[in-house]
Each structure stands twice: as structure tokens, then as C-alpha cells.
Amino acid sequence: MDQSATDPSPAERINPPQLSPPTGFSHAVTVTGSRLVFLAGQTALDPDGKVVGATLPEQFEAALGNLLTALRAAGGTPSGLARVTVYATDVADYRAHAAELGRIWRRLAGREYPAMAVIGVARLWDEQAMVEVDGVAVLPDGT
């Protein structure tokens, strides 16, 4: 669901024409608001602490869902995400699924993208985890 249509965003996306057009991220994000939320890295753990999902897209959907659950619990919405970092154990697999991952992002977080980076890592805390997502968000004034 696109939160930007219903919630005023405390984040403004900036994509200068001098830079390559961004796909699935924003080049810069400015934020206004009274509080920042630092979101811990989330993997595809279910409530029992077990990694779910056999594919990278399945795990990405669960990890992003976990990140958004933490954000909402702090009083934020996806439109307030200013920075997200994705840690992937196989960057080639991540790139191969980029279109599908973009569809998952838009379905869960909307069409507004934060400043983002994807970083290849040898492994994550849970060996079965293929992807981890962390971020920084701003809460709207008055939250």
C-alpha cells in the first residue's frame, strides 16, 4: 500500500538530473520531524526466531515486513524511511531478482524510496539468512 497518498511524508526525495536516474532508491533524502528511529537489522525471522523463506525474494519480503513492523511500532510509516541498507549474501542473486524485489517493496512500503545501498556480505548472523535490512526513519512532528 502506498502510504504517501494518505500520510504526509516527513521525508523529501531528491534526485538531481545530473545523476543517473535512480531505480529502486533515491539519491538523497531530507527529513523534517522531531524524532529519528534507528531500525535494527531484520532478517526473515518468524515470531519463533526461525528463518522463513527458501528464496531470496521470500526472505526479502519477510525481512522488509519485520522492518516495517518495528517502524510502525515506533509510530512511523514507510514514507518516513530516510535510509535503508540491504545486506545480501549473494549480490548476483539480488540483482537477478531486482524487479521482483522492487514489486515487493512497492506492495509493502509504497512507491517512495529512501536513500539505499546493497552490500554483499559473506554471511549473516543466522546462517540460513540470505538478506538483512536495516534503516533510519523520521517520525512526523507531533509523534
N, C-alpha and C positions, 0 to 999 in steps of 0.2 A: 504494500500500500504506500502511495506517495504521500508522505507526511507534509511536504512543502505546500500542498494545496490547502491544508487545514490548519497548520501551525505556522505562525510567523517564525522564520528561521533566525536564530541568533548568529548564524554564520553566513558570510558573503563569499561566494566563489569568484576567484579572479583568474582569468585565462587570457593573458596578453596575446595579441595577434602576432607578435614577434617570435613566439614559441610554437613548436609543433602542436597541432590540435590535440588536446588530451582525450584519451579513450579510457573510460573507467576510473578517472581520477581528476582532480583539479590541481592546477599548478600552484596556486596559493589560496589560502583561506584566511579571512579576517573574521574576528569574532567580537561580539559585544555580549555582555551579560555579567552577572555578579559572581558566578561560581564556575570553576572548571571541574570536570570529572575526569579522573585518570582511570582508565579501564584496564584491568589486568588482562594478560593474555588468556584467551579462551580457546580451547580445543573442542573436539566433538565429544565431550564427556556428557553422559546422561546423568540424571539426578543420583544414580547409584555409584557414580565415579567410573563407569565403564565407557571406553571409546566405542562410538557407534558409527556405522557407515563403512562400506567396503571400498568406496571410490573417493577420489579427491573431491568431486562436487558434492557428494553426500556429506563428507566431513566438513567441507566449507560451509554448507548450509547449516549444519548443527553448530559449528563454532561461531558463525555470524549470529545465529539465533541466540546463543548464550551471551555474546557480547551485548546484543540489543536488550536482552532480559536484564542484564546488570545496569545498562544505561537507563532503562525505564524505571527500575527500582530506585535509582538515584534522582529521578524526577525529570529526566531528559527524553528527547525524541531523536530519531535518526537524523533529522535535519540539523541538529546541533553538533554532529560529528565534525570535528575540525581536522583531525589527523588519525589515520589508521595505518598500521603496519601489519603486513601479512608475512608470516614465516612459513616457507614451504620446503619440504624435504626433497622435492623434485620440481625444480622450476620449469623444466621442459614439459612435464605433465600439466603444470599450472597454465602454461602458455597454450598448450593443446586444448585445454578446456576453457579458455578465456571467455568465449561467447556464452557458454553455459553459466559460468560463474557470474558474468555480468547480468544475466537474466535472474539468477538467484538474488544478487544484490538488489536489483530494481524491485523485485517482488517483496523482499523483506525490509529494505531500507529506503526505497524510493529512487528518484532519478537524480538527486543531488549527491555528488561525490565529494568526499573530503580530499585533502592532500593525502596521497597514499604512496607506499613503497612496498614492493615484494622483495623479500630477502631469502636467498637459499641458505638452508641450514643442513648440517649433517644428520641431525635427529632432534626430536623434541623430548620433553620430559617423559611422556608416555610413549614407549617405542612404537605403538600401533598408530599414533597420531601422525597424519600427513601434513596438517596445516594448523597454524595457530594465528589468532587475530587479536591485536590489542589496539587501543586508541585513546584519544583525548577528545572530550566533548565540552561544550559550554552550555550551561543551563540558561534559559531566558531570565531576564530581570524579574525579580519577584518570586523566584522559585527557591 
